[in-house]
Amino acid sequence: MEQRDLIKDEIERLGKALGKVLSDFLRLKSEGKVNEGIELADRQLVSEVDIDVAKMLTLTKEQLRTFLEYRKFTAHHLEDLSEYLAEIGHSTIENDPHTATLKLEKAVELLELADEITKTVSFDRMDKMARIERLLM
């Protein structure tokens, strides 16, 4: 029983940390401080969630799945992380199209993994994927 509580607590902690990362980034972005927001968010992801975005971009879809399952990420966590990657990809596509494209592609992969984890297709995730894919065109 206690093992279950520890896992549940960890899942909740991940959700809060990801929500804070996304919130802090969006706040700085709205203030016109996109680069500061990215730097802060990336540092928070490493320190609070043990995710290095640059390394994550190099993983295959299966490696990413294994990496995230080991860390007990839920579909909701994947959606939050995907939203962050989509936002920074969209914000940086003019200045760094190659890296922005990698981030947008990884955002789509995360949404696909969320569908696979839940074994359902979400219209909301489909809309998010379509929005991201339009940016990739």
ZAVO-420874 format. One line per field, with one value per residue (C-alpha): residue in one letter; residue number from 1; chain; x, y, z. Coordinates in Angstrom, 3 decimals, decimal comma. Each point is the difference from the previous one (the first is absolute). Example, Ala and Ser with C-alpha at 12.3 -4.5 7.8 and 13.67 -1.06 7.14 Angstrom:
// residues 2
residu	[a s]
num	[1 2]
chaine	[A A]
px	[12,300 1,370]
py	[-4,500 3,440]
pz	[7,800 -0,660]
This chain:
// residues 137
residu	[m e q r d l i k d e i e r l g k a l g k v l s d f l r l k s e g k v n e g i e l a d r q l v s e v d i d v a k m l t l t k e q l r t f l e y r k f t a h h l e d l s e y l a e i g h s t i e n d p h t a t l k l e k a v e l l e l a d e i t k t v s f d r m d k m a r i e r l l m]
num	[1 2 3 4 5 6 7 8 9 10 11 12 13 14 15 16 17 18 19 20 21 22 23 24 25 26 27 28 29 30 31 32 33 34 35 36 37 38 39 40 41 42 43 44 45 46 47 48 49 50 51 52 53 54 55 56 57 58 59 60 61 62 63 64 65 66 67 68 69 70 71 72 73 74 75 76 77 78 79 80 81 82 83 84 85 86 87 88 89 90 91 92 93 94 95 96 97 98 99 100 101 102 103 104 105 106 107 108 109 110 111 112 113 114 115 116 117 118 119 120 121 122 123 124 125 126 127 128 129 130 131 132 133 134 135 136 137]
chaine	[A A A A A A A A A A A A A A A A A A A A A A A A A A A A A A A A A A A A A A A A A A A A A A A A A A A A A A A A A A A A A A A A A A A A A A A A A A A A A A A A A A A A A A A A A A A A A A A A A A A A A A A A A A A A A A A A A A A A A A A A A A A A A A A A A A A A A A A A A]
px	[0,000 2,781 1,759 -3,174 -0,129 3,617 -0,676 -3,159 1,906 2,736 -2,556 -1,641 3,394 0,822 -3,291 0,553 3,580 -0,978 -2,866 2,360 2,555 -2,645 -1,545 3,359 0,928 -3,320 0,254 3,480 -1,059 -2,917 2,498 2,069 2,742 -0,139 3,686 -0,032 -3,128 1,585 3,158 -1,974 -2,368 2,822 1,845 -3,200 -0,632 3,480 -0,074 -3,608 -0,969 3,398 -0,686 2,625 -1,864 3,089 0,607 -3,694 0,033 2,570 -2,084 -1,969 -3,696 0,574 2,907 -2,165 -2,833 2,346 1,553 -3,393 -1,585 2,944 -0,713 -3,739 -1,237 -3,728 -1,748 -0,759 3,689 0,836 -2,560 1,544 3,493 -1,247 -1,618 3,280 1,959 -2,621 0,095 3,780 0,101 -2,564 1,803 3,415 -0,850 1,137 3,385 0,875 -2,196 1,928 -0,227 -3,546 -1,034 1,546 -1,950 -3,251 0,491 0,734 -3,143 -2,040 1,733 -0,897 -3,652 0,109 1,502 -2,766 -2,545 1,855 0,193 -3,705 -0,939 -2,445 -0,043 -0,661 -1,529 1,863 3,325 -0,953 -0,604 3,331 1,805 -1,667 0,975 3,616 0,121 -1,213 3,017 2,248 -1,247]
py	[0,000 2,437 -0,761 1,067 3,242 0,796 -0,513 2,101 2,755 -0,059 0,238 2,986 1,651 -0,437 1,583 3,016 0,439 -0,192 2,415 2,474 -0,294 0,680 2,838 1,710 -0,306 1,404 2,904 0,948 -0,500 2,397 2,545 -0,371 -1,963 -3,190 -0,908 0,592 -2,130 -2,849 0,101 0,051 -2,757 -2,228 0,425 -0,776 -3,105 -1,310 0,809 -0,879 -2,670 -1,346 0,769 1,534 1,304 -0,089 -3,672 -0,813 1,298 -2,655 -2,953 -2,224 -0,376 -3,355 1,345 2,962 -2,320 -2,042 3,139 1,504 -3,237 -0,518 3,437 -0,815 2,664 -0,050 1,028 3,362 0,521 -0,787 2,540 2,678 -0,789 -0,013 3,389 1,404 -1,368 1,277 3,462 0,289 -1,487 2,531 2,862 -0,801 -1,223 3,264 0,138 -3,695 -1,964 -3,278 -0,263 1,372 -2,702 -2,708 1,326 0,155 -3,556 -1,228 1,788 -2,034 -3,224 0,759 0,408 -3,276 -1,709 1,469 -1,611 -3,310 0,134 0,695 -2,347 2,671 2,692 3,432 2,673 2,603 -1,736 -0,352 3,758 0,678 -2,310 1,678 3,451 -1,090 -1,722 3,219 1,748 -2,654 0,688]
pz	[0,000 0,888 -3,318 -1,823 2,002 -0,863 -3,705 0,192 1,824 -2,635 -2,819 1,698 0,537 -3,688 -1,005 2,238 -1,190 -3,676 0,553 1,676 -2,807 -2,628 1,997 0,611 -3,668 -1,227 2,460 -1,209 -3,624 0,491 1,360 -3,175 1,762 -2,041 0,321 3,765 0,243 -1,931 2,108 3,259 -1,114 -1,216 3,327 1,916 -2,094 0,777 3,712 0,817 -2,543 -1,154 -3,665 -2,245 -3,042 -2,235 0,833 -0,308 -3,573 -0,929 1,240 -2,319 0,744 1,718 2,056 0,969 1,034 2,201 1,490 0,881 1,233 2,364 1,439 0,384 -2,425 -0,658 -3,211 1,602 0,777 -3,620 -1,166 2,239 -1,224 -3,591 0,499 1,304 -2,969 -2,443 1,565 -0,125 -3,483 -1,190 1,772 -1,463 -3,502 -1,632 1,762 0,143 -2,420 0,337 3,793 -0,004 -2,463 2,207 2,984 -1,935 -1,286 3,535 1,225 -2,495 1,119 3,614 -0,935 -1,941 3,052 2,158 -2,344 0,233 3,804 0,402 -2,840 -1,132 -2,619 1,395 -2,211 2,041 -0,695 -3,664 -0,169 1,693 -2,434 -2,978 1,297 0,450 -3,384 -1,667 1,528 -1,527 -3,532]
